[in-house]
Amino acid sequence: MTIKWMPHELRQDTQPSLRPDREYLERVWRHSIYPMAERLGIRIKLPNISPQPHTGLAFEGYQYALSQRQGPAYTHRMFTAFFQEERNIGELSVLTEMAEELRLGPLDFKHGLESRKYRERHRQALRHAQEEMHITVVPTVLRGSHRLEGLPSLHNFDYF
């Protein structure tokens, strides 16, 4: 099965970010995310970064990684950095450090993000995801004619 990642910022820079110590995030993680992750054997935790970071720069970094044929490795590194190591992937210094780990040419990477060279590519990818693929929630999984949106029940996940 081929996996295609599409960007979907939960909270774009123009929207307020959430705080992990508030009841909403704690409840969602306790009742939905942690049980699913445990069943799948995925080590994950609600990052104690407050407020939660905006991820526009991280997604622009993804566009750079794609240009270097490193999109999947970059995506995996961002997820582990945020959801396992509690690193703030909204900060340029953290993103640059991750790019260096991945041998992505950290100076070119940093310059690309500082100059916003990949901003339009990211915006085009967001438009495609939102307007053409109608992705409005994460996760959204498409397989053939089947569409699964949001955190699936265990039954629906097994079916998919």
Protein Blocks (a to p, Z undefined) as FASTA:
>chain_A
ZZddddddfbafkbccddfkbmklmmmmmmmmmmmmmmnopacdddfbdcdddfklmmmm
mmmmmmnopmmmmmmmmmmmmmmnopafkbfklmmmmmmmnonopmlmmmmmmnommmmm
mmmmmmmmmmmnopabdcdddehjbccedjddfklmmmZZ
